[in-house]
Amino acid sequence: NDSGYQNYDITAALSYAFNDSVTGSLELAYDPDNEDLDRSIEVEIALTDRVWLRGLVGESDADANTYAELSVGYALTDAAALELLYEDADDSAGTLSFIVSYDFNLFGG
């Protein structure tokens, strides 16, 4: 056990707003220690100014695993949101999560 070891990824992401409501992104994450490339594509659709729908599909070379996510969210304020997220992968059973989030900045700005 090497308690001083830290793992890292090299990540490149490309995002494009198709219009005011639809955004797509492509992300590549490479883990040089394990020589693993993870690829994902995501689409987010703003249904209203407070409600969004998000879908993601990805694949990881580490275990030849394909995974997907589908979520719907509701912004309570500019900083607080509720989200219902379904995740599934080839190597595990699907899970449904209810997420409460709050964004804040420790250093002002």
Beta strands, then each sheet from edge to edge (+ up, - down):
strand 1: 10-17
strand 2: 22-31
strand 3: 36-46
strand 4: 51-60
strand 5: 65-75
strand 6: 80-89
strand 7: 92-102
sheet 1: 1+ 2- 3+ 4- 5+ 6- 7+
end
